């Protein structure tokens, strides 16, 4: 009987959480059809790389974290021990360099020759 009540309580809690998620108006900065809204995430630097690939980086926590913003998802990278320019998630590695930033996604180099874009 106690198990039944726990299951009902859990189902009710999940229903309330899902309902509250629908009430939050989240917007996707990459998928907007309104061209008057900037696709650049606030306080982020855009990097444009070879093959016209791009991503954004927002520095957080006084530079100890780099929030990596791909066109379709986001991930937090922490500063690698002993480095001022390398950030990693354990799989993804971002090496910041003003003239040649690179982004490795796993074993492959996903983005090369990336340059930060000056905000206008």
Secondary structure as GFF3:
##gff-version 3
##sequence-region A 1 120
A	DSSP	alpha_helix	2	23	.	.	.	ID=ss1
A	DSSP	beta_strand	45	48	.	.	.	ID=ss2
A	DSSP	three_ten_helix	50	52	.	.	.	ID=ss3
A	DSSP	beta_strand	54	60	.	.	.	ID=ss4
A	DSSP	three_ten_helix	61	63	.	.	.	ID=ss5
A	DSSP	beta_strand	65	69	.	.	.	ID=ss6
A	DSSP	beta_strand	74	79	.	.	.	ID=ss7
A	DSSP	beta_strand	86	88	.	.	.	ID=ss8
A	DSSP	beta_strand	92	95	.	.	.	ID=ss9
A	DSSP	beta_strand	101	105	.	.	.	ID=ss10
A	DSSP	beta_strand	108	116	.	.	.	ID=ss11
###
